[in-house]
Amino acid sequence: MRTMNKFVCLVIASLSFLTVQAGEIMLTANQQKSMGIAVASIELAVAGQAKRFSAEVILPPAQERLISAPQNGLLESMSVAVGDNVKKGQVLARISSPELALLQRDYLQAKIQQQLADKSASRDAALFKEGIIPERRYIETKSQLESASAQLAQTKQSLRLAGLGDAAIANMSHAKGMQTSIALVAPIGGMVLEQMASVGQRIDSAMPVYRLAQMDKLWLELSVPLEDIAQIQSGAIVTVPSKQVVGKVVAILRSVNKQNQTTKVRVEITQGTSAVSPGELLQAEVLLNPALKSSSEKSIVTFKVPQSALVRNGQQVTVFKQVAKGFTVLNVTLISEQGAYALIQGNLTPQDRLAVKGIIALKGVALGMGGK
C-alpha cells in the first residue's frame, strides 16, 4: 500500500509540470518513468489498397419475421409499436375471432369421441382375448379408434394454426370454458420495424400485422463496377470510416445491373452494427488485392498492436503514439480483436511505438488534467 501511495504521489507531482500542445503530450524521459509509462513496437499485419464504393445496409432474410393474423377477426388490442424491442414469446396483439370458438368446439367434440373410442377399443380387446366377441368386431372397434384419433389430431392442428399453444390446448375443457381471443406472439426477439394494422380493424386470415427483425447481424451490399470486381476477394476487409463499421466480404454476386454495369458485393458486418440501420446509404472502403493498383486507389495498412494500447470511448478508439518530446493522441479504426492483440488502421508506420502502460495517466493529461 505504501508503494502504491508513493507511485500516486509521483504521478500527481509530475502532472503539474505537463503541458498538452497541438494534440501532443509533452513528457521528459524521467516523467514517463515516474508515471510508469511503457511503450511497445507495432507489427505490420496486412498491406493492401483501398477503394470506396457506394453501399446499402441490408437486413439478412433470416433475421426478419412477418407476423400475420392466423384467423379472421377483429384486432382488439396492440401491445407494441414501431421501434420497440420485444422478447421471444412476448404478446404483441390480440385478435377476437368467432372462428376460434368453432375450432375449439370441434376439438372438444373430437376429444370426447376419441376417449369413447379408446374405451371401446380397450373393452373389446379384453373380450376378444377371452373369446367372447369375434375378431371382426375387434378390428372394427380399433378402426373407429384410429379414425377418432386422426380427427382429434386434425382439430388440434387447426387450433395450433389459429395461434393457440399446446399448453392452452391441453388445459381446454368445457368446465373451464373456451378462449375468446387469439394472442399474436413474437417468434423471435428483436425490434418492431413496421406496424401494418390498427386497433379496431377487421382483418382476414394471413393479413400481416407486424414486421420484426433481429438487428444484431446486418449486411452491406456494395455496388462495384465490373472493372473493379476482379480486385475484390472473398474475406477482404471492408470499413465505413464515418461510422466505425467493420466487415468482411462473404459473397460476390454474379448478376449485373445492365443500366450501370455494376454488380453486388455482400459484406457481413462484424463490428458496429448498432451504428447503422437497414436501408441506410453509405460509402464503404474495401481492402483490395495488394497486387493490383490504380491511380484512384490509396495505400492502406493494417497493424497488429497490444490490446493494452487501446483507449476506448464509445465507438471511438485512440492510441498514444510516442514522438520525440512525448506522445501524440491518435484516433484509429479498430478492425478486429484477437486475444491479447488487435488489428487497427490509422496514421502509423511500422517504426512507430505506442504506449501500453501508464495509459490512465496519459488519458488524464490528454483530457486537460494538469494542463497549463
C-alpha positions, 0 to 999 in steps of 0.5 A, spaced: 500 500 500 505 504 501 508 503 494 502 504 491 501 511 495 508 513 493 507 511 485 500 516 486 504 521 489 509 521 483 504 521 478 500 527 481 507 531 482 509 530 475 502 532 472 503 539 474 509 540 470 505 537 463 503 541 458 498 538 452 500 542 445 497 541 438 494 534 440 501 532 443 503 530 450 509 533 452 513 528 457 521 528 459 524 521 459 524 521 467 516 523 467 514 517 463 518 513 468 515 516 474 508 515 471 510 508 469 509 509 462 511 503 457 511 503 450 511 497 445 513 496 437 507 495 432 507 489 427 505 490 420 499 485 419 496 486 412 498 491 406 493 492 401 489 498 397 483 501 398 477 503 394 470 506 396 464 504 393 457 506 394 453 501 399 446 499 402 445 496 409 441 490 408 437 486 413 439 478 412 432 474 410 433 470 416 433 475 421 426 478 419 419 475 421 412 477 418 407 476 423 400 475 420 393 474 423 392 466 423 384 467 423 379 472 421 377 477 426 377 483 429 384 486 432 382 488 439 388 490 442 396 492 440 401 491 445 407 494 441 409 499 436 414 501 431 421 501 434 420 497 440 424 491 442 420 485 444 422 478 447 421 471 444 414 469 446 412 476 448 404 478 446 404 483 441 396 483 439 390 480 440 385 478 435 377 476 437 375 471 432 368 467 432 372 462 428 376 460 434 370 458 438 368 453 432 375 450 432 375 449 439 368 446 439 370 441 434 376 439 438 372 438 444 367 434 440 373 430 437 376 429 444 370 426 447 369 421 441 376 419 441 376 417 449 369 413 447 373 410 442 379 408 446 374 405 451 371 401 446 377 399 443 380 397 450 373 393 452 373 389 446 380 387 446 379 384 453 373 380 450 376 378 444 382 375 448 377 371 452 373 369 446 367 372 447 366 377 441 369 375 434 375 378 431 371 382 426 368 386 431 375 387 434 378 390 428 372 394 427 372 397 434 380 399 433 378 402 426 373 407 429 379 408 434 384 410 429 379 414 425 377 418 432 384 419 433 386 422 426 380 427 427 382 429 434 389 430 431 386 434 425 382 439 430 388 440 434 392 442 428 387 447 426 387 450 433 395 450 433 394 454 426 389 459 429 395 461 434 393 457 440 399 453 444 399 446 446 399 448 453 392 452 452 390 446 448 391 441 453 388 445 459 381 446 454 375 443 457 368 445 457 368 446 465 373 451 464 370 454 458 373 456 451 378 462 449 375 468 446 381 471 443 387 469 439 394 472 442 399 474 436 406 472 439 413 474 437 417 468 434 423 471 435 426 477 439 428 483 436 425 490 434 418 492 431 420 495 424 413 496 421 406 496 424 401 494 418 394 494 422 390 498 427 386 497 433 379 496 431 380 493 424 377 487 421 382 483 418 382 476 414 386 470 415 394 471 413 393 479 413 400 481 416 400 485 422 407 486 424 414 486 421 420 484 426 427 483 425 433 481 429 438 487 428 444 484 431 447 481 424 446 486 418 449 486 411 452 491 406 451 490 399 456 494 395 455 496 388 462 495 384 463 496 377 465 490 373 472 493 372 473 493 379 470 486 381 476 482 379 480 486 385 475 484 390 476 477 394 472 473 398 474 475 406 477 482 404 476 487 409 471 492 408 470 499 413 465 505 413 470 510 416 464 515 418 461 510 422 466 505 425 463 499 421 467 493 420 466 487 415 468 482 411 466 480 404 462 473 404 459 473 397 460 476 390 454 476 386 454 474 379 448 478 376 449 485 373 445 491 373 445 492 365 443 500 366 450 501 370 454 495 369 455 494 376 454 488 380 453 486 388 458 485 393 455 482 400 459 484 406 457 481 413 458 486 418 462 484 424 463 490 428 458 496 429 452 494 427 448 498 432 451 504 428 447 503 422 440 501 420 437 497 414 436 501 408 441 506 410 446 509 404 453 509 405 460 509 402 464 503 404 472 502 403 474 495 401 481 492 402 483 490 395 488 485 392 495 488 394 497 486 387 493 490 383 493 498 383 490 504 380 491 511 380 484 512 384 486 507 389 490 509 396 495 505 400 492 502 406 495 498 412 493 494 417 497 493 424 497 488 429 498 492 436 497 490 444 490 490 446 493 494 452 494 500 447 487 501 446 483 507 449 476 506 448 470 511 448 464 509 445 465 507 438 471 511 438 478 508 439 485 512 440 492 510 441 498 514 444 503 514 439 510 516 442 514 522 438 520 525 440 518 530 446 512 525 448 506 522 445 501 524 440 493 522 441 491 518 435 484 516 433 484 509 429 479 504 426 479 498 430 478 492 425 478 486 429 480 483 436 484 477 437 486 475 444 491 479 447 492 483 440 488 487 435 488 489 428 487 497 427 488 502 421 490 509 422 496 514 421 502 509 423 508 506 420 511 500 422 517 504 426 512 507 430 511 505 438 505 506 442 504 506 449 501 500 453 502 502 460 501 508 464 495 509 459 490 512 465 495 517 466 496 519 459 488 519 458 488 524 464 493 529 461 490 528 454 483 530 457 486 537 460 488 534 467 494 538 469 494 542 463 497 549 463 
